[in-house]
Amino acid sequence: MTALTASPSAQRRATLGITLVLLAQLMLVLDVTVVNVALPRIKTDLDFSPAGLSWVLNAYTLAFGGLLLLGGRLGDVFGRLRVFEIGLALFTVASLAGGLAPTPELLVAARVIQGVGAAIAAPSVLALLTTSTTDDASRNRALALFTAVSSAGGSLGLILGGLLTDVGSWRWTLMINVPIGIAVLALVRRFVDETPRRTGRFDVVGAVTATLGSVGVVYAFINAPDHGWDSIGTVGGFALAAVLLVTFVRTEQRVSHPLLRLGLLRNRRRAGALMVMSLLVGSQFPMFFLLVQFYQGVLGFGPLASGLAFLPLTLAIFAVSRVSARLVGKYGPQRLIAIGTVGMALSFLWLSTISTSSGYATALLGPMLLSGASAGLAFMPTTVAILADVEPEHAGAASGLLQTMQQLGGAIGLAVIVSVYASGAIPGQVVPGAQAAFLTSMVFSIVAFTISMVVMRSPRRSEALVSVPA
């Protein structure tokens, strides 16, 4: 259906369908950070140990990042709308259980189940967005909104978490998902069509090895900052992941219906874009952790004020993402990615100059606006470059691969940069370690820029108007 033949009612239905799917995506992304500013109150309320408290965050990230490839394949085989609904329902029920959890163990278990539900639902989001649009232009606009929601979701989670914790209870940071999840589940079939199911046997060995291998990688990086890079958990996690992922690759080379078509990684531009995506998320996600420490440890902000301090970043991402859909059609993905990565590197260099005398308006507002605008410029074309020219039967797997790289990038970046922060920190002071950590984020962005220029070839003019297959 093209823009010339789409009726107004079809366009309204598509708009409502996109809105519902994006609302679900926002929930899934928010839960990576929404409990961050509430952690001190969770610790006091449930009597968490310091080490155990970290699992309120890590349990969700571990399950989410480790199961995304499996979620993508489930959508391809069983229908993306059906799998989206199952994952969202599981996520919603787990959110209720987490909000009511009376013990640390039950809260962590609920966060694990939330991550499983998110991993099942998230890969179908992109595929449902593309099938809900009526033409290529609206498809690119939907992708721009998706990247805006995904990129800004972390800072929005901090704002929402601070608000709910300050005016109510930390439990509402989880229970807020329940009415939203119920509303989306009640309405989504009215406005979003099911995608065709892809026949073929399910790759059980590939699913198990990819899932456990991804879990091993994520666990090892999460474990490293607390227990060391040479600890048994870290080394064992990497070793187990290596064995499982090698087995996964060999399995995918042999089976007739693989979980992931390895040809997706043989495309030079797509492989480069996947590396860029991982590095961009890995550079920006730790910024939330670092700046929360500065806001609360140096500036004396509370939970709500800390969350609201990220609002300029969020607004910049949304504003620029709305424009990037048009720019990528005119200039192609590579130029925008290069400009965006340079802008992010400069923002981290700027943030590395903070000191104990720095004020919010004078030292932090500018680099946050630059970081948000640069992220809004880079993330959407990177997504387009990853998903362009993917066959319909592999769209779910490609979406799962994209989001796996985002989650792995965030976990790896946080682990590396927090390790740098800890090694450079002085007890009782925030700034010394933060300066070195921001410079490390800058290095991540510079590497992403280099990959965008060296690995990702400039598209021909005929390739400039890219779109994502339904």
Residue pairs with C-beta under 8 A, 6 or more apart in sequence:
1 10
1 134
1 135
2 134
2 135
3 134
3 135
3 137
3 138
6 14
6 134
6 135
10 134
11 134
13 191
14 132
14 133
14 134
14 138
14 191
16 187
16 191
17 128
17 132
17 188
17 191
17 192
18 129
18 132
18 133
18 142
18 145
20 184
20 187
20 188
20 191
20 192
21 84
21 125
21 128
21 129
21 132
21 188
21 192
22 125
22 129
22 145
22 146
22 149
23 180
23 184
24 84
24 88
24 121
24 125
24 180
24 181
24 184
24 188
25 122
25 125
25 146
25 149
25 150
25 153
26 149
26 153
26 156
27 91
27 177
27 180
27 181
28 64
28 91
28 118
28 121
28 122
28 125
29 149
29 150
29 153
29 154
29 157
30 153
30 156
30 157
30 160
31 60
31 95
31 114
31 118
31 157
31 174
31 177
32 57
32 60
32 61
32 64
32 153
32 154
32 157
32 410
33 153
33 154
33 155
33 157
33 158
33 161
33 288
34 157
34 158
34 160
34 161
34 173
34 174
35 42
35 56
35 57
35 161
35 170
35 173
35 174
36 57
36 157
36 158
36 161
36 288
36 289
36 292
37 158
37 161
37 162
37 165
37 292
37 303
37 306
37 307
38 161
38 162
38 164
38 165
38 170
38 173
38 303
39 53
39 56
39 57
41 165
41 169
41 170
42 48
42 53
42 56
42 107
42 170
43 50
43 53
45 170
46 101
46 102
46 103
46 104
46 107
47 104
48 56
48 104
51 226
52 104
52 108
54 226
55 108
55 111
56 107
56 108
56 111
58 222
59 108
59 109
59 111
59 112
59 115
60 111
60 112
60 114
60 115
60 118
61 115
61 218
61 222
61 407
61 410
61 411
62 112
62 115
62 215
62 218
62 219
62 222
63 111
63 112
63 113
63 114
63 115
63 116
63 118
63 119
63 215
64 115
64 118
64 119
64 122
64 407
65 119
65 214
65 215
65 218
65 404
65 407
65 408
65 410
65 411
66 119
66 211
66 212
66 214
66 215
66 218
67 115
67 116
67 119
67 120
67 211
67 214
67 215
68 119
68 122
68 123
68 214
68 400
68 401
68 403
68 404
68 407
69 207
69 210
69 211
69 214
69 259
69 260
69 397
69 400
69 401
69 404
70 119
70 120
70 207
70 210
70 211
70 259
70 400
71 83
71 87
71 119
71 120
71 121
71 122
71 123
71 124
71 400
72 123
72 124
72 396
72 397
72 398
72 399
72 400
72 401
72 403
73 202
73 203
73 207
73 259
73 260
73 396
73 397
73 400
74 83
74 120
74 396
75 83
75 84
75 123
75 124
75 127
75 195
75 396
75 399
75 400
76 198
76 393
76 394
76 395
76 396
76 397
77 197
77 198
77 200
77 202
78 197
79 194
79 195
79 196
79 197
80 124
80 127
80 128
80 131
80 194
80 195
80 396
81 124
81 128
81 188
81 189
81 192
81 193
81 194
81 195
82 194
83 120
83 121
83 124
84 121
84 124
84 125
84 128
84 188
85 185
85 188
85 189
86 120
86 121
87 116
87 117
87 118
87 119
87 120
87 121
87 122
87 124
88 117
88 121
88 181
88 184
88 185
89 117
89 181
89 185
90 113
90 116
90 117
90 120
91 114
91 117
91 118
91 121
91 177
91 181
92 117
92 177
92 178
92 181
92 182
92 185
93 113
93 117
94 110
94 111
94 113
94 114
94 116
94 117
95 110
95 114
95 174
95 175
95 177
95 178
95 181
96 174
96 175
96 178
97 106
97 109
97 110
97 113
98 107
98 110
98 111
98 114
98 174
98 175
99 171
99 172
99 174
99 175
99 178
100 171
100 175
101 107
101 110
110 174
114 174
122 399
122 400
122 403
123 396
123 397
123 399
123 400
123 403
124 396
124 399
125 146
125 399
126 143
126 146
126 387
126 395
126 399
126 402
126 468
127 195
127 395
127 396
127 399
127 470
128 192
128 195
129 139
129 142
129 143
129 146
130 139
130 142
130 143
130 395
130 468
130 469
130 470
131 192
131 193
131 195
131 470
132 142
132 191
132 192
132 193
133 139
133 141
133 142
136 465
136 467
137 329
139 467
139 468
140 325
140 328
140 329
140 384
140 466
140 467
141 325
143 325
143 380
143 383
143 384
143 387
143 468
144 321
144 322
144 324
144 325
144 380
145 321
145 322
146 383
147 321
147 324
147 376
147 379
147 380
147 383
148 317
148 318
148 321
148 322
148 376
148 380
150 379
150 406
151 284
151 317
151 321
151 375
151 376
151 379
152 313
152 314
152 317
152 318
152 372
154 284
154 285
154 288
155 288
155 310
155 311
155 313
155 314
155 317
156 314
158 288
158 292
158 306
158 307
158 310
159 307
159 308
159 310
159 311
159 314
160 173
160 176
160 307
161 173
161 303
161 307
162 302
162 303
162 304
162 305
162 306
162 307
162 308
163 304
163 307
164 170
164 172
164 173
164 176
165 172
165 173
165 303
165 304
166 302
166 303
166 304
167 304
195 470
196 392
198 393
200 256
200 257
201 255
201 256
201 257
202 257
203 251
203 252
203 255
203 257
203 258
203 259
205 247
205 251
205 255
206 248
206 251
206 252
206 255
206 258
206 259
206 260
207 259
209 244
209 245
209 247
209 248
209 251
210 244
210 245
210 248
210 259
210 260
212 240
212 244
213 240
213 241
213 244
213 245
213 247
213 248
214 241
214 404
214 408
215 241
216 237
216 238
216 240
216 241
216 244
217 237
217 238
217 241
217 245
217 408
217 411
218 407
218 408
218 411
219 233
219 237
220 233
220 234
220 235
220 236
220 237
220 238
220 241
221 408
221 411
221 412
221 414
221 415
221 416
222 411
222 415
223 231
223 233
223 234
223 237
224 231
224 234
224 415
224 419
225 415
225 418
225 419
225 422
227 233
227 234
228 234
229 235
229 419
248 259
249 262
251 258
252 258
252 259
252 260
252 261
252 262
253 262
259 397
260 397
260 400
260 401
261 394
261 397
264 270
264 390
264 394
264 397
264 398
264 401
265 271
265 274
267 389
268 455
268 456
268 457
269 385
269 455
269 456
269 457
269 459
270 385
270 386
270 388
271 455
272 385
272 451
272 452
272 454
272 455
272 456
273 333
273 337
273 382
273 385
273 386
273 456
274 386
274 401
274 402
274 405
275 405
275 448
275 451
275 455
276 337
276 341
276 378
276 382
276 448
276 451
276 452
276 456
277 379
277 382
277 383
277 386
277 402
277 405
277 406
277 409
278 405
278 406
278 408
278 409
278 412
279 409
279 413
279 444
279 445
279 447
279 448
279 451
280 340
280 341
280 344
280 375
280 378
280 379
280 382
280 409
280 444
280 445
280 448
281 405
281 406
281 409
281 410
281 413
282 409
282 410
282 412
282 413
282 414
282 416
282 417
282 444
283 344
283 348
283 413
283 441
283 442
283 444
283 445
283 448
284 344
284 371
284 375
284 413
284 441
285 409
285 410
285 413
285 414
286 413
286 414
286 417
286 418
286 437
286 441
287 348
287 351
287 371
287 438
287 441
288 310
289 414
289 418
290 417
290 421
290 434
290 437
290 438
291 309
291 310
291 351
291 364
291 368
292 306
293 430
293 434
294 354
294 364
294 430
294 431
294 434
295 301
295 305
295 306
295 309
295 360
296 302
296 306
297 430
298 356
298 358
298 430
298 431
299 359
299 360
301 309
309 360
309 364
310 368
312 365
312 368
312 369
312 372
313 368
313 369
313 371
313 372
314 372
315 372
316 368
316 369
316 370
316 371
316 372
316 373
316 375
316 376
317 372
317 373
317 375
317 376
318 376
319 373
319 376
320 372
320 373
320 375
320 376
320 377
321 376
321 379
321 380
324 336
324 376
324 377
324 380
324 381
325 380
327 336
327 377
327 381
328 336
328 380
328 381
328 384
328 466
329 464
329 465
329 466
330 464
331 464
332 381
332 458
332 459
332 463
332 464
332 466
333 381
333 382
333 384
333 385
333 456
333 459
333 466
334 381
334 385
334 452
334 453
334 456
334 457
334 458
334 459
335 458
336 377
336 378
336 380
336 381
337 378
337 381
337 382
337 385
337 448
337 452
337 456
338 449
338 452
338 453
339 374
339 377
339 378
340 374
340 375
340 376
340 377
340 378
340 379
340 381
341 374
341 378
341 445
341 446
341 448
341 449
341 452
342 374
342 445
342 449
343 370
343 371
343 373
343 374
343 377
343 378
344 371
344 374
344 375
344 378
344 445
344 448
345 442
345 445
345 446
345 449
346 370
346 374
347 367
347 368
347 370
347 371
347 374
348 367
348 371
348 438
348 439
348 441
348 442
348 445
349 438
349 439
349 442
350 366
350 367
350 370
351 364
351 367
351 371
351 438
352 434
352 435
352 436
352 438
352 439
352 442
353 363
353 435
354 363
354 364
354 431
354 434
354 435
354 438
355 363
355 431
356 429
356 431
358 364
383 402
384 466
384 468
385 456
385 466
386 398
386 401
386 402
387 395
387 398
387 399
387 402
387 468
387 469
388 466
388 467
388 468
389 469
390 398
390 468
390 469
391 469
392 469
392 470
395 468
395 469
395 470
413 441
413 444
416 440
417 437
417 440
417 441
418 437
420 433
420 436
420 437
420 440
421 433
421 434
421 436
421 437
422 433
423 433
423 436
424 432
424 433
424 435
424 436
424 437
425 432
425 433
425 434
426 432
426 433
459 466
